[in-house]
Amino acid sequence: MSRFLEIHALQSIPVANLNRDDLGSPKMVTYGGADRIRISSQALKRPIRHGVEADLGEFTFRTRQLPNRLQSKLTGNGWSVEAAAFAWQQIATAVSKKPLKFEISQQTGLPITAVLLLLPDTALDELVKVCDTHRDALTGEQAKKKPVQVLPASEVRRVIESRNVSIGMFGRMLAEVPGANVDGAAQIAHAFTTHAAEPQRDYFTAVDDWFSQDTDATGSGHLDTAEFSAGVFYRYGCLNLEDFRKNLAGDEEMAARATAAFADHFLMTLPQAKKNSTAPHTIPDLAYLTVRDRRPVSFAAAFERPVRPEHGGGIAAPSRAAFNDYASDVRRLTGGRGLVFAGHAAAGTEGYEHLSDRFDSFADLIDAAVTALVHRP
């Protein structure tokens, strides 16, 4: 039976624009008849993935630059430019029944793949090694008018289809190479404000220092408007431990370490867009972690009715109260079935009787949740 670690967080984020649309405006969603500010799951995943990789020392790269990086490595090893290009063509042909498509970048003039590839950071050096091992065969075949495939397809596919902890956690979609697809174990929802919210405009100017020095007038060298938002966000994610273990070939110790890192970076990282002009470096004021063995349960519906400020102002406290009330509803409706562990950590001293045990820190809460997740009774 599957077992899930769930992470719920309420986080107050002041003036910021963490996730923009094509016009530069904060992303939005209409929920419960009210407009909310939204942060996409893609924007949230990236810093979490980078944090997990840094903790574990296993990195990935998502790129279209593999052809030119490979050729650069080969020419650095003494290959001619033509031989390096031929080696890449052999790799592209070997990955599947249909060759991996590539093209010349209009920006750089260098060869790039038609789609983004997600590979362990060791993949580039491994492909270089495959080419170096078969260099004589490649050189001989390149000289022929009608060269055939000489680079072993199995060796190339082994590299392209390889995975590490990060890929096992977040997954990989590569339609061009069916054997490379990985169903990720982690799921992250779009974050949204618990209350109605709209973008606001900031009119700003940049003073021309020399113009001000050379004349008695003061003037702006630049003026523009930018949009930003503020609010209390509900964030949710979960990880399927059984799927994760399968993706890691049964490595239970690594699964536990990586799951703890996932929970830590879920709570402690945010997208970094416009960080220099907004410094939106807050942390959640409520984290609620559960372990379930039936199915995950999002608490997004706790905020289907937009939270309103309490008397005297403030939305964080009534958001926590709404969350606490909904936890009671979920426990009552499900009868607590499938709930293996629940606990919370929160700012302030207010009690939340429906969120089970209270922990002093995020670290203590994560340790308890991961222990309950990986150690079955």
C-alpha positions as CSV (number, residue, x, y, z in Angstrom):
1,M,0.0,0.0,0.0
2,S,1.2,3.5,-0.8
3,R,2.2,5.8,1.9
4,F,2.3,9.6,1.5
5,L,4.1,12.4,3.3
6,E,1.9,15.6,3.1
7,I,3.1,19.1,3.7
8,H,0.7,22.0,4.3
9,A,2.0,25.5,4.9
10,L,0.5,29.0,5.4
11,Q,2.9,31.7,4.5
12,S,2.6,35.5,4.6
13,I,4.5,37.1,1.7
14,P,4.6,40.9,1.5
15,V,5.4,43.0,-1.5
16,A,6.6,40.6,-4.1
17,N,6.2,39.3,-7.7
18,L,7.4,35.7,-7.3
19,N,5.8,34.3,-10.4
20,R,4.8,36.4,-13.4
21,D,2.7,35.9,-16.5
22,D,3.8,36.9,-20.1
23,L,2.9,40.5,-19.3
24,G,4.9,40.7,-16.1
25,S,1.9,40.6,-13.8
26,P,1.6,38.3,-10.8
27,K,-0.2,35.1,-11.9
28,M,-3.9,34.8,-10.8
29,V,-6.6,32.3,-10.2
30,T,-10.3,32.7,-9.6
31,Y,-11.4,30.4,-6.7
32,G,-14.6,30.5,-4.7
33,G,-15.8,33.4,-6.8
34,A,-12.8,35.6,-5.8
35,D,-9.6,36.5,-7.6
36,R,-6.5,35.3,-5.9
37,I,-2.7,35.6,-6.4
38,R,-1.2,32.4,-7.5
39,I,2.3,30.9,-7.6
40,S,2.6,28.0,-10.1
41,S,3.8,24.6,-9.1
42,Q,6.6,24.8,-11.7
43,A,8.0,28.0,-10.0
44,L,7.8,26.3,-6.6
45,K,9.4,23.1,-7.7
46,R,12.6,24.5,-9.1
47,P,14.1,26.0,-5.9
48,I,13.0,22.9,-4.0
49,R,14.7,20.6,-6.6
50,H,17.9,22.7,-6.4
51,G,17.9,22.6,-2.6
52,V,17.5,18.8,-2.5
53,E,20.2,18.3,-5.0
54,A,22.6,20.5,-3.1
55,D,21.9,18.6,0.2
56,L,22.5,15.2,-1.4
57,G,25.3,16.2,-3.8
58,E,23.5,14.8,-6.8
59,F,22.7,17.3,-9.5
60,T,20.7,17.4,-12.7
61,F,20.7,19.7,-15.7
62,R,17.7,20.7,-17.8
63,T,19.0,22.0,-21.1
64,R,18.9,22.0,-24.9
65,Q,22.6,22.6,-25.1
66,L,23.8,19.0,-24.9
67,P,25.0,18.8,-28.6
68,N,27.3,21.9,-28.4
69,R,28.5,21.0,-24.9
70,L,29.4,17.5,-26.0
71,Q,31.2,18.7,-29.1
72,S,33.1,21.3,-27.0
73,K,34.3,18.6,-24.7
74,L,35.4,16.4,-27.6
75,T,37.3,19.1,-29.3
76,G,38.9,19.8,-26.0
77,N,40.1,16.2,-26.0
78,G,41.7,16.7,-29.4
79,W,38.8,15.8,-31.8
80,S,38.4,17.8,-34.9
81,V,35.2,19.9,-35.2
82,E,33.9,17.7,-37.9
83,A,34.5,14.5,-36.0
84,A,32.9,15.9,-32.9
85,A,29.8,16.9,-34.9
86,F,29.6,13.4,-36.4
87,A,29.9,11.8,-32.9
88,W,26.8,13.8,-31.8
89,Q,24.9,12.7,-34.9
90,Q,25.7,9.1,-33.9
91,I,24.4,9.8,-30.4
92,A,21.2,11.4,-31.7
93,T,20.5,8.4,-33.9
94,A,21.2,5.9,-31.2
95,V,18.8,7.1,-28.5
96,S,15.6,5.6,-30.1
97,K,14.0,4.3,-33.3
98,K,13.6,7.9,-34.4
99,P,16.7,10.1,-34.1
100,L,16.7,12.8,-31.4
101,K,16.0,16.0,-33.3
102,F,18.4,18.9,-33.1
103,E,18.8,22.3,-34.8
104,I,21.0,25.3,-35.0
105,S,20.2,28.0,-32.4
106,Q,19.3,31.4,-34.0
107,Q,20.8,33.1,-30.9
108,T,24.1,31.4,-30.7
109,G,24.6,29.6,-34.0
110,L,25.3,26.4,-32.0
111,P,23.5,23.0,-32.3
112,I,20.8,22.4,-29.7
113,T,18.2,19.7,-29.2
114,A,14.6,20.4,-30.2
115,V,13.4,19.7,-26.7
116,L,14.7,20.1,-23.2
117,L,16.6,17.2,-21.8
118,L,16.7,16.4,-18.0
119,L,19.8,14.4,-17.2
120,P,22.1,13.6,-14.2
121,D,25.0,16.0,-14.2
122,T,27.3,13.0,-14.8
123,A,25.6,12.3,-18.2
124,L,27.8,14.7,-20.3
125,D,31.1,13.1,-19.2
126,E,29.6,9.6,-19.6
127,L,28.7,10.4,-23.2
128,V,32.1,11.8,-23.8
129,K,33.6,8.6,-22.5
130,V,31.4,6.5,-24.8
131,C,32.6,8.6,-27.8
132,D,36.3,8.4,-26.7
133,T,36.0,4.6,-26.3
134,H,34.7,4.2,-29.9
135,R,36.8,7.0,-31.4
136,D,38.6,4.9,-33.9
137,A,35.3,3.3,-35.2
138,L,33.7,6.8,-35.4
139,T,36.6,8.3,-37.3
140,G,36.7,5.4,-39.8
141,E,33.0,5.6,-40.4
142,Q,33.0,9.4,-40.8
143,A,35.3,9.0,-43.8
144,K,32.7,6.9,-45.7
145,K,30.2,8.4,-48.2
146,K,27.3,6.6,-46.5
147,P,28.2,6.1,-42.9
148,V,26.2,3.7,-40.7
149,Q,25.6,3.6,-37.0
150,V,28.7,2.4,-35.2
151,L,28.2,3.9,-31.7
152,P,26.5,1.2,-29.6
153,A,22.9,2.2,-29.0
154,S,22.7,0.4,-25.7
155,E,25.6,2.4,-24.3
156,V,24.0,5.7,-25.4
157,R,20.6,4.8,-24.1
158,R,22.0,3.8,-20.8
159,V,23.2,7.3,-20.3
160,I,20.2,9.1,-21.7
161,E,17.8,6.9,-19.6
162,S,19.9,7.2,-16.4
163,R,18.3,8.8,-13.4
164,N,19.4,10.0,-10.0
165,V,17.5,11.0,-6.8
166,S,16.3,14.3,-8.2
167,I,14.8,12.6,-11.3
168,G,13.3,9.9,-9.1
169,M,11.6,12.5,-7.0
170,F,10.4,15.0,-9.5
171,G,10.1,12.8,-12.6
172,R,11.0,13.3,-16.3
173,M,9.0,13.5,-19.4
174,L,10.8,12.9,-22.7
175,A,8.5,11.7,-25.4
176,E,11.3,11.3,-27.9
177,V,13.0,8.7,-25.7
178,P,10.2,6.6,-24.2
179,G,12.5,4.6,-22.0
180,A,13.7,7.8,-20.3
181,N,10.3,8.7,-18.9
182,V,10.0,8.7,-15.1
183,D,6.8,9.2,-13.1
184,G,7.9,11.5,-10.3
185,A,7.0,10.7,-6.7
186,A,6.5,14.3,-5.6
187,Q,3.4,16.4,-6.2
188,I,3.3,20.1,-5.6
189,A,0.2,22.2,-5.9
190,H,-0.1,25.8,-7.2
191,A,0.0,28.1,-4.1
192,F,-2.8,30.7,-3.8
193,T,-3.8,33.4,-1.4
194,T,-6.3,32.4,1.2
195,H,-8.2,35.6,0.6
196,A,-9.2,37.8,-2.3
197,A,-6.3,39.7,-3.8
198,E,-5.3,41.7,-6.9
199,P,-2.0,42.9,-8.3
200,Q,-1.0,46.5,-7.4
201,R,1.0,48.9,-9.4
202,D,4.3,50.5,-8.4
203,Y,5.2,53.7,-10.3
204,F,9.0,54.1,-10.0
205,T,11.7,56.4,-11.3
206,A,15.5,56.2,-11.5
207,V,17.4,59.5,-11.0
208,D,20.1,60.5,-13.5
209,D,22.9,61.5,-11.1
210,W,25.0,63.4,-13.6
211,F,22.0,65.4,-15.0
212,S,21.3,66.5,-11.4
213,Q,24.9,67.5,-10.8
214,D,25.3,69.5,-14.1
215,T,22.0,71.4,-13.8
216,D,19.9,73.0,-11.2
217,A,17.0,70.8,-12.3
218,T,16.3,67.3,-11.0
219,G,15.2,64.8,-13.5
220,S,14.5,61.1,-14.0
221,G,16.6,59.0,-16.3
222,H,14.0,56.4,-16.4
223,L,10.4,55.9,-15.2
224,D,8.1,52.9,-15.5
225,T,5.5,50.9,-13.6
226,A,5.7,47.4,-12.2
227,E,3.2,45.1,-10.6
228,F,3.4,43.3,-7.3
229,S,1.2,41.5,-4.9
230,A,1.0,40.6,-1.2
231,G,-0.9,38.0,0.8
232,V,-1.1,34.9,2.9
233,F,-0.6,31.8,0.7
234,Y,-1.7,28.2,1.2
235,R,0.9,25.8,-0.1
236,Y,0.6,22.0,-0.4
237,G,2.7,19.1,-1.6
238,C,3.0,15.4,-1.1
239,L,5.4,12.6,-1.8
240,N,4.5,8.9,-2.5
241,L,7.1,6.9,-0.6
242,E,6.5,3.6,-2.5
243,D,6.9,5.3,-5.9
244,F,10.0,7.0,-4.7
245,R,11.6,3.8,-3.5
246,K,10.8,2.1,-6.8
247,N,12.4,5.0,-8.7
248,L,15.5,4.6,-6.4
249,A,15.7,0.8,-7.0
250,G,14.7,0.1,-3.4
251,D,17.3,2.3,-1.7
252,E,15.4,3.0,1.6
253,E,18.1,4.9,3.3
254,M,18.4,7.4,0.4
255,A,14.6,7.6,0.1
256,A,14.4,8.7,3.8
257,R,17.2,11.2,3.5
258,A,15.8,12.7,0.3
259,T,12.3,12.9,1.7
260,A,13.5,14.9,4.7
261,A,15.4,17.2,2.4
262,F,12.3,17.6,0.3
263,A,10.2,18.6,3.3
264,D,12.9,21.0,4.5
265,H,13.2,22.8,1.2
266,F,9.5,22.9,0.7
267,L,9.2,24.9,3.8
268,M,12.3,27.0,3.5
269,T,12.5,28.0,-0.2
270,L,10.6,30.3,-2.5
271,P,11.0,31.4,-6.1
272,Q,13.5,34.2,-6.3
273,A,12.0,36.4,-9.0
274,K,12.6,40.1,-8.4
275,K,14.3,39.3,-5.1
276,N,16.7,42.2,-5.3
277,S,13.9,44.7,-5.3
278,T,11.5,43.0,-2.9
279,A,13.5,40.6,-0.6
280,P,10.5,38.4,0.1
281,H,12.4,36.1,2.4
282,T,9.6,34.9,4.8
283,I,9.0,31.5,6.2
284,P,5.7,29.8,6.9
285,D,4.0,30.7,10.1
286,L,2.2,27.4,10.2
287,A,3.4,24.0,8.9
288,Y,1.2,20.9,9.2
289,L,2.7,17.5,8.2
290,T,0.8,14.3,7.9
291,V,1.5,10.7,6.9
292,R,-1.4,8.8,5.2
293,D,-1.5,5.3,3.8
294,R,-4.7,5.6,1.7
295,R,-4.6,8.7,-0.3
296,P,-3.4,12.3,0.1
297,V,-5.8,15.0,1.2
298,S,-5.3,18.7,0.2
299,F,-6.8,21.3,2.5
300,A,-7.3,23.8,-0.3
301,A,-11.0,23.7,0.2
302,A,-10.5,25.4,3.6
303,F,-10.1,28.6,1.7
304,E,-12.8,28.2,-0.9
305,R,-14.6,30.9,1.0
306,P,-12.1,33.8,1.0
307,V,-10.8,34.6,4.4
308,R,-11.6,38.1,5.6
309,P,-9.4,40.3,7.8
310,E,-10.1,40.0,11.5
311,H,-11.2,43.1,13.5
312,G,-8.3,45.4,13.6
313,G,-6.7,43.9,10.5
314,G,-4.6,40.8,9.7
315,I,-5.3,37.8,7.6
316,A,-2.7,35.3,8.8
317,A,-4.5,34.5,12.1
318,P,-8.0,33.9,10.6
319,S,-6.3,31.8,7.8
320,R,-4.8,29.6,10.5
321,A,-8.1,29.4,12.2
322,A,-9.9,28.4,9.0
323,F,-7.2,25.7,8.4
324,N,-7.6,24.3,11.9
325,D,-11.4,24.1,11.5
326,Y,-11.1,22.3,8.2
327,A,-8.7,19.8,9.7
328,S,-11.4,18.9,12.1
329,D,-13.9,18.5,9.2
330,V,-11.4,16.2,7.4
331,R,-10.9,14.1,10.5
332,R,-14.6,13.8,11.0
333,L,-15.5,13.0,7.4
334,T,-12.8,10.4,7.0
335,G,-13.1,9.0,10.5
336,G,-9.3,9.4,10.7
337,R,-8.8,6.3,8.4
338,G,-5.4,6.2,6.8
339,L,-3.9,8.9,9.0
340,V,-0.7,7.5,10.4
341,F,0.9,10.7,11.7
342,A,0.0,14.4,12.1
343,G,1.7,17.3,13.7
344,H,2.4,21.0,13.3
345,A,4.7,23.8,14.1
346,A,3.5,27.4,14.3
347,A,4.5,31.0,15.1
348,G,3.0,32.4,18.3
349,T,1.5,30.6,21.3
350,E,-2.0,30.0,20.0
351,G,-3.2,26.4,20.2
352,Y,-4.6,24.4,17.3
353,E,-6.4,21.5,18.8
354,H,-7.2,19.8,15.5
355,L,-3.7,19.7,14.2
356,S,-2.4,17.1,16.6
357,D,0.9,17.4,18.4
358,R,2.8,20.7,18.3
359,F,6.6,20.7,17.7
360,D,9.0,23.5,18.6
361,S,10.7,23.6,15.2
362,F,10.3,22.6,11.6
363,A,13.3,20.3,11.9
364,D,11.7,18.4,14.8
365,L,8.4,18.2,12.9
366,I,10.1,16.8,9.8
367,D,12.1,14.3,11.8
368,A,9.0,12.9,13.4
369,A,7.0,12.8,10.2
370,V,9.7,11.1,8.2
371,T,10.2,8.5,11.0
372,A,6.5,7.7,10.9
373,L,6.6,7.5,7.1
374,V,9.5,5.1,6.7
375,H,9.0,2.9,9.7
376,R,5.9,0.8,9.3
377,P,4.4,-0.8,12.5
